[in-house]
Amino acid sequence: MPTHHARNLAAAATLALAALLGCTKADSSQATAAVTSTSWPLLGFVKADSLNPIMGPSAVGVFLDPILKQPVHWEEKDVFNPAVVVKDNKVYMLYRAENLVGTIGKASRIGLAVSTDGLHFVRQLQPVLYPDNDAQKKYEWPGGTEDPRVVEGDDHRYYMTYTAYDGTLARLHVATSPDLVHWTKYGNAFAQAYGGKYLDKWSKSGSIVSRYEDDGRIVAAKINGKYWMYWGDAQIWLATSDDLIHWTPVEMAAGEKPPVPLRAQALTMPDLKIMLPTRAGKFDSDLVESGPPAMLTDQGIRLVYNSRNDPAFGDKTLPLGTYTASQALFDQNDPTHLLQRLDTYFIRPERPYETTGQVNQVVFLEGLARFQGRWLLYYGTADSKIAVAARPVE
């Protein structure tokens, strides 16, 4: 349990930030769920109610789709699930966008927007990563490119993990860029692992363990000579890499058994070692999914994760399908070793733009930035818009 002093400090910080963002005391009191924790989680985020949602659909952006060979209003339907990068004292947001379904089918593409304050963004008119007539078309069309997460390598290139969706199967893919605008696709993250064993398995949500530097950069970190990535949207698994492009999933050792009885969606990959399982009776009963790049700290590796509830075997106070978010802590020297995990969520759908949309009752966290003395947490709302919550850097 946190001490009274710690609780008072957290409350004061929350109210101060609420005033800074234009939130009322009543607004801030609803920002986070009460949690039982120690000092390791990053809590006290306040939703920027005076600004949220900070981005929504737009009919302004048009580009000539290379596959359809016609102009497409590529973000006219929904925008959501953003990644963020701090660069040149600005916040760059890469986000998922969908076109309206009409004479053409719906597809997802990844757009780019930039902000000088982390709250107000100016978008580029054309997407920066999208299905094309290239080697990845069969994996990315007609579904699209979805849900980016971005980190910086020691070579100062940017590495994006994203979902390639062919309309049937989601696959975790990798792309790199020198400038966040021009991207080179490398295909499936697991294509070379175990003779291609996982190439045609459902995979997504790659959260690479990284250092969140004081200047805002999110830099991929090596542990024991390897890069590490939490991934998955049924249970959360783990993979390692030498180059941030080619990844090898961590499998169970001979004779090792899963930590809990598996639900159906995990049975398709029974050899994988589960790092963070779903939990019966809780908010994360039906699904767990990696959030922003995992944060390497002196206390351990902090993983913010998204989760879905089914009240039939989960939290009976949350509606069916509710997405909330929580946090877990892994050993900084052994990313396979779970140290602690919050007992409940720290953010949940509350506002109308979070509870009603393309998919109701969803907050989905993918972007976290250290910027101008604040932690800024960016998330998709109801698979329709983008919002932000904030707290001071302490």
C-alpha positions as CSV (number, residue, x, y, z in Angstrom):
1,M,0.0,0.0,0.0
2,P,1.3,3.5,-0.7
3,T,1.9,5.7,2.3
4,H,-0.4,8.6,3.1
5,H,2.4,11.0,2.2
6,A,2.8,9.4,-1.2
7,R,-0.9,9.5,-1.8
8,N,-1.0,13.2,-0.9
9,L,1.8,14.0,-3.2
10,A,0.2,12.1,-6.1
11,A,-3.1,13.8,-5.5
12,A,-1.4,17.3,-5.4
13,A,0.4,16.5,-8.6
14,T,-2.8,15.3,-10.3
15,L,-4.7,18.5,-9.4
16,A,-1.8,20.7,-10.5
17,L,-1.6,19.0,-13.8
18,A,-5.4,19.1,-14.2
19,A,-5.3,22.9,-13.8
20,L,-2.5,23.1,-16.4
21,L,-4.5,21.1,-18.9
22,G,-7.8,22.9,-18.2
23,C,-9.4,20.0,-16.3
24,T,-11.6,20.6,-13.3
25,K,-11.2,18.9,-9.9
26,A,-14.1,16.7,-10.7
27,D,-12.6,15.8,-14.0
28,S,-9.3,14.8,-12.5
29,S,-10.9,12.7,-9.8
30,Q,-12.2,10.3,-12.5
31,A,-8.9,10.1,-14.4
32,T,-7.5,6.9,-13.0
33,A,-8.8,3.9,-11.0
34,A,-7.6,3.4,-7.5
35,V,-4.8,0.9,-7.4
36,T,-2.9,-0.9,-4.7
37,S,0.8,-0.6,-5.6
38,T,4.3,0.2,-4.6
39,S,6.4,2.9,-6.1
40,W,7.2,1.2,-9.4
41,P,4.1,2.0,-11.6
42,L,3.7,5.2,-13.5
43,L,0.4,6.4,-12.2
44,G,-1.5,9.7,-11.7
45,F,-2.3,10.4,-15.3
46,V,-5.0,13.1,-16.0
47,K,-7.1,13.0,-19.1
48,A,-6.9,16.3,-21.0
49,D,-10.6,16.8,-21.0
50,S,-10.5,20.4,-22.3
51,L,-8.7,19.1,-25.5
52,N,-9.7,15.5,-25.9
53,P,-10.1,13.9,-28.3
54,I,-7.0,15.6,-29.7
55,M,-7.4,14.0,-33.2
56,G,-10.4,12.6,-35.1
57,P,-11.3,11.6,-38.6
58,S,-10.6,14.1,-41.4
59,A,-11.7,14.5,-45.0
60,V,-8.8,16.8,-45.8
61,G,-6.1,14.3,-46.4
62,V,-6.2,12.7,-49.9
63,F,-3.6,10.5,-51.7
64,L,-3.4,8.5,-54.8
65,D,-3.6,4.9,-53.7
66,P,-1.0,2.9,-55.6
67,I,-3.1,-0.3,-55.5
68,L,-6.5,1.1,-56.3
69,K,-5.0,3.7,-58.6
70,Q,-7.5,6.4,-57.5
71,P,-7.6,9.2,-54.9
72,V,-8.6,8.0,-51.4
73,H,-9.6,10.1,-48.4
74,W,-7.5,7.8,-46.3
75,E,-8.4,9.0,-42.8
76,E,-12.0,10.0,-43.3
77,K,-13.5,7.2,-41.2
78,D,-11.4,6.7,-38.0
79,V,-8.0,7.6,-36.6
80,F,-6.6,5.8,-33.5
81,N,-3.8,3.8,-31.9
82,P,-0.9,6.2,-32.1
83,A,2.9,5.8,-31.5
84,V,5.0,8.8,-30.6
85,V,8.6,9.9,-31.1
86,V,10.3,13.0,-29.5
87,K,12.6,14.6,-32.0
88,D,14.0,18.2,-32.4
89,N,11.9,19.3,-29.4
90,K,8.7,18.2,-31.1
91,V,6.4,15.2,-30.7
92,Y,5.9,13.2,-33.8
93,M,2.8,11.0,-33.9
94,L,2.4,8.0,-36.2
95,Y,-1.2,6.8,-36.1
96,R,-3.6,4.3,-37.7
97,A,-6.2,5.7,-40.0
98,E,-9.1,4.1,-42.0
99,N,-11.0,5.3,-45.1
100,L,-14.8,5.2,-45.4
101,V,-16.3,2.1,-46.9
102,G,-17.9,2.9,-50.2
103,T,-17.0,1.9,-53.7
104,I,-13.7,0.7,-52.2
105,G,-13.1,-1.4,-49.2
106,K,-11.9,-0.1,-45.8
107,A,-8.1,-0.3,-45.3
108,S,-5.8,1.0,-42.6
109,R,-2.8,3.2,-43.3
110,I,-0.3,4.9,-41.0
111,G,-0.2,8.7,-40.9
112,L,2.2,11.3,-39.4
113,A,1.4,14.4,-37.4
114,V,3.7,16.8,-35.5
115,S,3.3,19.0,-32.4
116,T,5.4,21.6,-30.6
117,D,3.5,21.2,-27.3
118,G,2.4,17.5,-27.4
119,L,-1.2,18.5,-27.4
120,H,-2.0,20.2,-30.7
121,F,-1.0,18.3,-33.8
122,V,-0.6,19.3,-37.5
123,R,-1.0,16.3,-39.9
124,Q,0.7,15.5,-43.1
125,L,-1.8,15.2,-45.9
126,Q,-0.6,11.8,-47.1
127,P,0.1,8.6,-45.2
128,V,3.7,7.5,-44.6
129,L,3.3,3.7,-44.5
130,Y,0.6,1.9,-46.4
131,P,-0.1,-1.1,-48.6
132,D,1.7,-0.8,-51.9
133,N,2.5,-2.9,-55.0
134,D,5.6,-4.3,-53.2
135,A,6.7,-7.6,-51.6
136,Q,4.5,-7.1,-48.6
137,K,1.2,-6.5,-50.5
138,K,0.0,-10.1,-50.0
139,Y,0.3,-9.5,-46.2
140,E,-1.0,-6.0,-46.1
141,W,-3.9,-5.9,-48.6
142,P,-6.8,-5.5,-48.4
143,G,-6.7,-5.0,-44.6
144,G,-3.8,-2.5,-44.3
145,T,-1.0,-1.4,-42.0
146,E,-2.1,-1.0,-38.4
147,D,-1.1,0.0,-34.8
148,P,2.5,1.2,-35.0
149,R,5.1,1.3,-32.2
150,V,8.4,3.1,-32.8
151,V,11.8,3.2,-31.1
152,E,15.2,4.6,-32.0
153,G,18.2,2.3,-32.6
154,D,21.8,3.1,-31.7
155,D,22.3,3.8,-35.4
156,H,19.8,6.7,-35.0
157,R,17.4,5.0,-37.4
158,Y,13.8,4.5,-36.3
159,Y,12.3,1.0,-36.0
160,M,8.6,0.5,-36.3
161,T,6.7,-2.6,-35.4
162,Y,3.3,-2.7,-37.0
163,T,0.5,-5.1,-37.9
164,A,0.2,-6.2,-41.5
165,Y,-3.4,-7.4,-42.0
166,D,-4.4,-9.2,-45.2
167,G,-8.1,-9.2,-44.2
168,T,-7.8,-12.6,-42.5
169,L,-4.6,-12.9,-40.5
170,A,-2.6,-10.3,-38.5
171,R,1.2,-10.5,-38.7
172,L,3.8,-8.5,-36.8
173,H,6.0,-6.7,-39.3
174,V,9.0,-4.3,-39.1
175,A,10.0,-1.2,-41.0
176,T,12.8,1.4,-40.6
177,S,13.2,5.0,-41.4
178,P,15.9,7.7,-41.1
179,D,13.3,10.5,-40.8
180,L,9.9,9.1,-39.8
181,V,8.6,9.9,-43.3
182,H,10.4,7.5,-45.7
183,W,10.0,3.9,-44.5
184,T,11.7,0.6,-45.7
185,K,9.6,-2.5,-45.1
186,Y,11.4,-5.7,-43.9
187,G,8.4,-8.0,-43.7
188,N,7.4,-10.4,-40.9
189,A,9.4,-10.1,-37.7
190,F,9.4,-13.9,-37.2
191,A,10.0,-15.0,-40.8
192,Q,13.4,-16.4,-40.2
193,A,12.8,-17.9,-36.7
194,Y,12.4,-21.7,-36.4
195,G,12.3,-22.3,-40.1
196,G,9.3,-19.9,-40.6
197,K,7.2,-21.7,-38.0
198,Y,5.5,-18.5,-36.9
199,L,5.2,-16.8,-40.3
200,D,1.6,-17.7,-40.8
201,K,0.5,-17.4,-37.2
202,W,-1.5,-14.5,-35.7
203,S,1.0,-12.0,-34.3
204,K,0.9,-8.3,-33.4
205,S,1.7,-5.6,-30.9
206,G,5.5,-5.5,-30.6
207,S,6.7,-3.5,-27.6
208,I,10.5,-3.2,-27.7
209,V,12.3,-2.8,-24.4
210,S,13.8,0.7,-24.4
211,R,15.4,3.5,-22.4
212,Y,13.3,6.6,-22.1
213,E,16.0,9.3,-22.1
214,D,15.8,12.6,-20.4
215,D,15.7,14.4,-23.8
216,G,12.6,12.4,-24.8
217,R,14.3,9.9,-27.1
218,I,13.1,6.3,-26.8
219,V,16.1,4.1,-27.5
220,A,16.1,0.3,-27.9
221,A,18.1,-1.3,-25.1
222,K,20.2,-4.4,-25.1
223,I,20.0,-6.8,-22.1
224,N,22.5,-9.6,-21.9
225,G,23.6,-8.8,-25.5
226,K,20.1,-9.0,-27.0
227,Y,17.2,-6.8,-27.8
228,W,13.9,-7.9,-26.3
229,M,10.3,-7.4,-27.4
230,Y,7.1,-8.2,-25.6
231,W,4.3,-9.0,-28.1
232,G,0.9,-10.6,-28.5
233,D,-2.7,-9.9,-28.1
234,A,-4.0,-13.1,-26.5
235,Q,-1.4,-13.7,-23.9
236,I,1.8,-11.6,-23.9
237,W,4.9,-13.4,-25.1
238,L,8.5,-12.4,-25.7
239,A,11.1,-12.4,-28.5
240,T,14.8,-11.5,-28.9
241,S,16.8,-10.0,-31.7
242,D,20.4,-9.0,-32.7
243,D,19.4,-6.2,-35.1
244,L,15.8,-5.0,-34.2
245,I,14.6,-6.5,-37.5
246,H,14.7,-10.2,-37.3
247,W,13.1,-11.6,-34.1
248,T,13.0,-15.0,-32.4
249,P,10.1,-15.8,-30.1
250,V,11.0,-17.3,-26.7
251,E,9.6,-20.8,-26.5
252,M,9.1,-23.0,-23.4
253,A,11.9,-25.3,-22.3
254,A,11.4,-29.0,-22.7
255,G,8.9,-30.2,-20.1
256,E,7.8,-26.7,-19.2
257,K,4.1,-26.0,-18.8
258,P,2.0,-22.8,-19.2
259,P,1.4,-20.8,-16.0
260,V,-2.4,-21.0,-16.3
261,P,-4.9,-23.0,-18.3
262,L,-5.0,-21.4,-21.8
263,R,-8.0,-19.9,-23.4
264,A,-8.8,-20.9,-27.0
265,Q,-7.0,-18.0,-28.7
266,A,-3.6,-19.0,-27.2
267,L,-3.8,-22.7,-28.2
268,T,-2.6,-22.0,-31.8
269,M,0.9,-21.3,-30.4
270,P,1.3,-23.8,-27.5
271,D,5.1,-23.8,-27.6
272,L,5.5,-20.1,-26.7
273,K,6.5,-19.2,-23.2
274,I,3.8,-16.9,-21.7
275,M,5.3,-13.9,-19.9
276,L,2.0,-12.2,-18.9
277,P,-1.2,-14.3,-18.9
278,T,-4.8,-13.3,-18.7
279,R,-6.4,-13.6,-15.2
280,A,-9.7,-15.1,-14.3
281,G,-12.0,-12.8,-12.3
282,K,-10.2,-9.6,-13.3
283,F,-10.4,-6.8,-15.9
284,D,-7.7,-8.6,-18.0
285,S,-9.6,-11.9,-18.2
286,D,-10.1,-12.2,-21.9
287,L,-7.0,-10.7,-23.5
288,V,-3.8,-9.0,-22.7
289,E,-1.8,-7.0,-25.3
290,S,1.4,-5.0,-25.2
291,G,1.2,-1.2,-25.1
292,P,3.9,1.4,-25.7
293,P,7.6,0.4,-25.9
294,A,8.5,-1.3,-22.6
295,M,10.5,1.0,-20.3
296,L,13.8,-0.1,-18.8
297,T,14.2,1.5,-15.4
298,D,16.4,1.0,-12.3
299,Q,13.5,-0.9,-10.7
300,G,12.9,-3.2,-13.7
301,I,11.2,-3.2,-17.0
302,R,7.8,-1.5,-16.9
303,L,5.3,-2.8,-19.3
304,V,2.1,-0.9,-19.9
305,Y,-0.4,-3.3,-21.4
306,N,-3.9,-3.2,-22.7
307,S,-6.6,-5.8,-21.7
308,R,-10.1,-6.9,-22.6
309,N,-12.7,-8.1,-20.1
310,D,-15.4,-10.8,-20.3
311,P,-17.7,-10.6,-17.3
312,A,-18.6,-14.2,-17.7
313,F,-15.2,-15.2,-16.2
314,G,-13.7,-11.8,-15.5
315,D,-14.6,-8.5,-13.8
316,K,-18.4,-8.4,-13.5
317,T,-18.4,-4.6,-13.0
318,L,-17.1,-3.9,-16.5
319,P,-19.2,-4.4,-19.7
320,L,-18.4,-7.2,-22.1
321,G,-15.4,-6.3,-24.3
322,T,-14.2,-3.4,-22.2
323,Y,-10.6,-2.5,-22.9
324,T,-8.7,-1.0,-19.9
325,A,-4.9,-0.7,-19.3
326,S,-2.6,-1.8,-16.5
327,Q,1.1,-2.2,-15.8
328,A,3.6,-5.0,-15.0
329,L,7.2,-5.1,-13.9
330,F,9.8,-7.5,-15.1
331,D,13.4,-8.1,-14.0
332,Q,15.8,-5.6,-15.6
333,N,18.4,-8.4,-16.0
334,D,15.9,-11.1,-17.0
335,P,13.0,-9.9,-19.1
336,T,11.3,-13.4,-18.7
337,H,10.9,-12.9,-15.0
338,L,7.7,-11.2,-13.8
339,L,8.3,-9.3,-10.6
340,Q,5.0,-7.4,-9.9
341,R,1.7,-6.7,-11.6
342,L,-1.0,-4.2,-10.7
343,D,-4.2,-5.8,-9.3
344,T,-6.4,-3.5,-11.4
345,Y,-6.4,-1.1,-14.3
346,F,-5.1,2.5,-14.1
347,I,-7.2,3.9,-17.0
348,R,-10.6,2.8,-18.3
349,P,-13.2,4.1,-20.8
350,E,-15.3,6.8,-19.1
351,R,-15.8,9.7,-21.6
352,P,-18.3,9.5,-24.4
353,Y,-15.5,9.4,-27.0
354,E,-14.1,6.4,-25.2
355,T,-17.3,4.5,-24.7
356,T,-18.9,5.0,-28.1
357,G,-17.4,4.5,-31.5
358,Q,-16.3,1.9,-34.1
359,V,-15.7,-0.4,-31.1
360,N,-17.4,0.6,-27.9
361,Q,-15.7,0.8,-24.4
362,V,-12.1,1.0,-25.5
363,V,-9.0,2.9,-24.4
364,F,-6.0,1.5,-26.1
365,L,-2.5,2.7,-25.1
366,E,0.3,2.7,-27.6
367,G,2.3,6.0,-27.2
368,L,4.2,7.3,-24.2
369,A,6.5,10.4,-24.4
370,R,8.7,12.3,-21.9
371,F,8.3,15.9,-23.1
372,Q,8.6,19.3,-21.5
373,G,8.5,18.0,-18.0
374,R,5.5,15.8,-18.4
375,W,4.8,12.2,-19.3
376,L,2.3,12.2,-22.1
377,L,0.2,9.1,-22.7
378,Y,-1.5,8.8,-26.1
379,Y,-4.2,6.3,-26.7
380,G,-7.0,5.3,-29.1
381,T,-10.6,5.8,-28.0
382,A,-13.3,3.4,-29.2
383,D,-11.2,2.7,-32.3
384,S,-12.3,6.0,-33.6
385,K,-10.2,9.0,-32.2
386,I,-7.0,9.8,-30.3
387,A,-6.7,11.2,-26.8
388,V,-4.0,12.2,-24.3
389,A,-3.5,12.0,-20.6
390,A,-0.6,13.5,-18.7
391,R,1.3,13.6,-15.4
392,P,4.5,15.4,-14.2
393,V,7.9,13.9,-14.5
394,E,9.1,13.4,-11.0
